[in-house]
Amino acid sequence: MKRIEKDFIGEMEIDDSCYYGIQTLRAIENFPIGEQRLNDFPIFINSIVIVKKAAALANYELGLLSFELKEAIIKACDKILEGGYYSQFVVPMIQGGAGTSTNMNANEVIANIALEILGHKKGEYQFCHPNDHINKSQSTNDAYPTAMRLALYIRLGELAESMDVLNNSFMNKAKEFSDVIKMGRTQLQDAVPMTLGQEFAAFGLMLQKDRDRILHSRDEFKIINLGGTAIGTGINTPKNYKNIVEKKLQEITKIDFITARDLIEATQSTGAYVQISGILKRAAVKLTKICNDLRLLSSGPRAGLNEINLPKMQPGSSIMPGKVNPVIPEVVNQVCFLLIGSDTTITMAAAGGQLQLNVFEPVIIFSLLNSINLLQDANITLANKCIDGITANKDVCKNFVLNSIGLVTALNPKIGYEKSAEVAKIALNSNRSIVEVVLEKGYLTKDELNELLQIENMI
């Protein structure tokens, strides 16, 4: 069966099984961009619905909705939050109109569920209207960014938890490898000895710093512009609405959201998105560096460094039998590349805003949520499928140290730079150890060498 809905542009037929309405259908037809839809991001659906629920409670308290209508809207919102209607949120994530299509998709679905609760048919909007009732005291320009901020606040907390998992994996390996002596390298050349444990501890600390920055910066998203409506002036809202809706949002989410001091500034500003995107990019840059190191340290097994063994996940070649590739670090590298590119998208979108509204918020929230989803998955995958299963080739690591020219650095305080350089050159050209050359030259005794080259003294 079909029903007819109309707007000021005209009429359209809508399948009567659909809870969305004419404005959602127009968005589907107008924006055939990509395959990802609003229902691919349940956290964003929930956030929009929570904003609508808070608004309905505020409007009822202010006498703008009847008890019956308020109850129907709240029940409709709760049904969506339970996950039963996600399939009805079908607008493309990338859309024109500054998020109006997403806002109307939510308004229409909530209205039609509420109509059924009230005993009416879908589309009988004279009893519960998407604009007049569900969107009362709101605009896309305050409801949509408030939903963005709620979704990001929640997801960034979950992302931080995944970073804790990865950091714990690195720190566990740091303890396990605390007695594995290896050669440190700078510019891919032998430097001075260290432990494999120190190397893995550094990996963990690098990520932990960005985890802390993410949690600190997400507090920016507790500042909302709900109640500002079209441009931040609060037009079409009753007195005290912004204070009451702020309180209702706090009660529903248990998060201390606060209305911005200047709603005109808050409505057009995208600075918080740029900031968090930069932190995500920073984390991605570090993580891809770590994955590059893991691939290099595990290179071989016969013609590479071969200091560590990554878990064998799958055959590595369709033509070379026995080859195993570092596929988990490779996939995480690619996630990081996507995040770095996404940061450029967010930067351009934020800079592209004009006057009292940034119309490019749809691509900002799409990019941020997609980046967070990918990075969270990458963190857990790297921890569980790679780091936790790494083993050390202790003999390989030790032999690199014993045969390294870099050992000569430890002799500098005793014999000086010039003699140390001379020893390094002779040892390298004659394929002998540093110890042999020093003893031959008589620069140090065997006891002095043993003291200077004790591993504990070098690390």
N, C-alpha and C positions, 0 to 999 in steps of 0.2 A: 504493500500500500504506500501511497505517496501523500504528503501534505504540502500545501502551498504556503510559503512564507514570503513576506514582502519587506522591503526597506525603501528608502527614498529613491533608489536607483531603479527598482523594478521588482518583479516577482521571480521566484525560483521554486522548482519542485524538489522536495527532500524526501528521501526514503523514511517512512515513519518509524523504522527501527532505530534511527539516529537520534541521539540526544543533543547533538549540536544543531545549529540553525543556519540561517541564510548568510550571515557574515562569515562564519567559518567556511561554508561552502565556497564563497567568493574567494577567500584566501587560498583554498586548495587549488582553485582554477587559476588564480592570478600569479601564484608563486610556485611554479613547477621546478623548484630549485633543490637538487639533491634528493636524497632518500630519507634523511633523518627528520623525524617529526617530533612534536612536543611529547608524545608518549614514549619516546626513547629516553626521556629524562624525567623519570617519576618524581625526583626530588623537586624539580621545578614546578610540576603540576601541584604537588602537595603545598609548596610555598605559596603559589597563587591562590589556592583554595583556602589556605589559612588566613591570608589577607582578606579574602571575601567573608570568611567567618567572623573575623574581628570587626569588619565594617558592619556586618549585619547586627552584631551585638551592640555596637556603638549607636547605630541608627535606631535600634529598638529603645535603648536607654534614653535617647533624645526624643522619643515619641514619633519617629518618622516611619516606623514599621509596626504593624499590628503584632500582637503576640502570636497569632496563628501563622502569619507569614514568616515571622522571625524563626519560629520553631521549624517550619518546613525548610527554610534555607539552611539552618544549622544541621538538620538531619541529612539534607542533601550533601552538604559539605563533608559530613562525617562518613557518609557512604563512599564518597570519592576517596577520602583519606584511607579508607580500608582497602583500597586498590581495586574495587569492582568495576570502575568506569574508565580506567586509563585508556582503553581502546577508543574512546570518544574524543580524545585530545589529539587531533589529527593535523593541525596546521603545521606548515614547514617551520623549522627553527629559523631559517634565514628568510626574512620577510621585510617588505617595506612597511611604513606606517608606524615605526617606533614601538612595535609590540602590540598595536591595537588589535591585530588579528588573534594573538594569543590571549589577550584580555577578554575579547568577545567570545572566543571559544570556551573559556571558563565560565563567562556569564551565561552563555546559552545552555551549556550542559547543566550547570547548577539550577537554572530556571526550570528546565524541562524535568529534571528529577524532582524538584520541589512541586511542580504541577501535579505529577503523579501521586506524590505524597498527599497533596490536597484533594485528590480525587478528580483531577481534570486531565485532559489529553495534552500531549506534547503540542506545543505551538499555540496554546490558548493563553497568549501572553497578557491578556487583559486581567488575568488573575495573579500572575507573577511574571514580571517583565525583565529581560536580561539587562536593559539599561536603567529603567526606572526603579527597580528594586534591588537586583544583585549588584549593580554598579553605583548604587545611590551614594552620594557624598564622595565619589571617587572620579578619577580620570585614569586612563592608561598611564599617564605621565607620572603618577605617584604610586599606583597599585603595582605596575610592572617592575619598576626599579626596587620597590620594597620587597617584592617576591624574589628578585635577583639577589638581594642582600641576604635574605633569610636562607635561600638555597646555598649560597656561597659560604655563609657562616657555618652551616651544618657540614657541608662537604669538606671544607678546609680542616675542620676538626677531625674528620675521618681520615683525611689525607695524612695529617700529622701522626695518627695512630699507625698507619702503614709505614711511615718513616721510622717510627720507634721499632717496629718489627725488623726492618732492615738493619737499623743501627745495632740492635741486640745481636743479630746474626754476625755482624762484623766484630763486635766486642767479644762474643763467645770465641770466635776464631782467634782474636788477639790473645786471649788467655791460652788457648790451645797451642798457639805457635810462639809463645813467649820465649822458648828456649831454642828456636830454630834460627841459627845465625846465617845471614845472607849478605850479599853485597848490595849496598845502596848505589843508585846510579843517578847522575845528572847529565842532561843532554845525551842520554843513551850510552854514556861512557861510565866506566867504573869510577865510583866516588870513594865512599868509606863504608865500613861494615855497619850493619844494623840487625834487628831481628825481624823476622816475618811478622811477628806479633805487633811490633811497632808500626809496620806498614798497614796492617789491617785496622789497627786502632785509629790511625790517621784517616782512613776511609770513613769509619764510623763517625768520627768527630766532624768531618767535613759536612756530612749530611745532617747531623744533629744541630749544627748552627743554623741551617736553613729551616729545619723543623721549628726551632724556637722563633725565628723571624716570621714564619707563617702564622703561628699562634698569636704573636704580638700584633701582626698587621690585620688579622681577621677582626679585631675589635673595631676597626674602621667601619665594618659592615653592620654594626649595631646602631649606626646613625642613619635614620630613615627620613624620607620626605613625605610619608603618608599624611594626608590632610592638606597637602599643597595643591592638589588637583592639577589644573591645566599647566600653569607655569610657576606655581609656588605661592600664588596670592591667596589660595584657599577658596576661590570662587565656588559658589553652590554648596558650601558646607555650612552647617549651623554653628553657632557659638559653642566653643569648648569641644567641638568634634575631634580635633587633632589630639587633644589631651586624653579624651576618653578612648579613642581608637588605639592610641599608644598603649594605654593600660590594658585593653583587651588583648592586644597582640602579645604583650608580656605574659599575661595570664595563660594564654593558649600555649605559647612556646617555652615558657619558663626561661626566657632569655631577656636580659635587661636592655631591650631596644629603647632608644631615645630619639625623639623628634629633633631634627636639626634646628639650630637657632635661626638660620636664614633659609627658608624653604625655596626661595628663588635661586639662591646659589646651589642648594642641594639638588634641585631638579635638573640643573644643567651640568653639574660637575661629575666627571668620570675619573677623578684622580685616584680613588681607592682601587679601581679596576686596573689602572696602569701600574700602581704600586705592587699589587699582589701578582700581577702578570710578570713583573720584573723579578720578583722573588722566585716564582716558579721557573723562570728562565735560568736564574742563578743556580737553582737546585739541579736543573736539567744539564747545565754545563758541567757541573761537578760530577754528576752521576755518569755522564758519558765519558768523562776523563777516567773515572774509576773503572768503567767497563773496558775501556781501551787498555788500561793497565792489566786487568785480569786476563784479557786475551793475549797480551804480550808475555806476561809471566807464565802462562800455560802453553806458550807456543812450542812446537816440536812435533812429536816427543823426542826425536833424535836430532833434529837440525834447528832447534830453537832454544829458548831459555829453560823450559821444562822445570821451573822451580816449584810449580804447583800443578795439581791435577784437578780440573773441573769435572763435575759429574758427567758421565756419558749419557746423553739424553736421546740420541738417535744417530743412525748411520749418516755420515757426512757427505757422501758422494754417490752419484749414480754410476760412476765410472772407476773410481779409485777404491778398491776394497780395503776395509779396515780403517778408513779415515773417519775421524770424529771431530766435528766442528764445535766451537764455543757458541752454540746457538742462543743460549739465554742472554749472555751479554750482548750479542748481536741484536736481538729483538729489543732489548732495553735501549741500546744506542739509537735505534730508529724511533722509539717513543720520544727520546730526548730531542731528536732533530725536529719532530713535529711540534714539540712544545716551544722550541726556539723560534720556529716559523710563526706559531700562533701568537707569540709576543709581538711580532711585527704587525700582525693583523689587528690586535687590540690597540696597539699604539696608534695606528692609522685611523681606526674607528673613533678612538677618543679624541684625536686631533681634528677629526672631520665634523664634530658637532658645531652647530651654528646657533647663535643667539640664545633663546631660553630653553632649548631642548636638544639633547643629542639623539638623533633619530637612528643611530647605528647600534643602539644597545642590544638588539637581537643577535648581531654577530659577536658582540662582546660576551654575552652570557653563553652563547653556543660554544665559543672558543674556550672560555674559562672552564665550563663544566666538562667539556670534552678533554681538555688538558688534565684536569684533576682526575677524571676517570681513568685516563691512560696511565698517569703517573702512579696512582694508587695501585693499579693492577701490576705495573712494572715493578714497584717496590716489593710487593708480596711475591711475585714470580721470581725475582732475583734472589730474594732471601731463601725461599723454600726450595727452589729448583736448582740453585747454584751455590750460594755462599755456604749454606748449611752442610753441603756435601763435599766441600773442597778439602783436599789432603795435600800435605807438603812432601816434597822430595828432599828430605833433610840432607842426604849425602851430596846431591847436586848443589844445593845452596852452600854447603860448607866448602866444597871443592872450589867453587867460584871465589870464595873469600881467600882460601889458602893460595890460590894461583893468581890472585889479582895484583896488578901493579898498584892499585889503589891503597894497598897496605902501607906503601911508603909514606903516606900522609902522616901516619902515626909516629914516624921517626923524625919529623920536622923539628920538634922541640929539642931533640938531642944532637942531631947532626947538621941541622940547618937546611934551608931550601935548596941551595946549589948542589950539595952532596946528595940530597934526596932525589933531585931531578937526574943526577948522574946515575944513581943506582937504578932508577926506573928505566932509563934509556938502555942501560946494559942488560938488565933483566929481560926487557922486551925483545931486544935484538938477538939475545942468546937463548931465548926460550927457557930461562932459568927463574927460580923464585927469588923474591926480594931478600929472603933470609940468606940464601946462598951467596948472593953478591955482596951483601953487607959484611958477612963473615970473611969473605975473600979479601975485601978491601980493608978489613980491620977497623972499620968505623965503630963497631960495637962488639961487646962480648956476647956469647950465647945467652948468658943469664940476663944481660941487659935487654937483649931482644925478646926473650921470653916474657919479661916484665912489661915491656912496651906493647907487645902484641897480644896480651891477654884480652880476650873478647870483652870482658867486663869493662876494661879501661877504654875500649874503643866505641862502646855503644852508650 
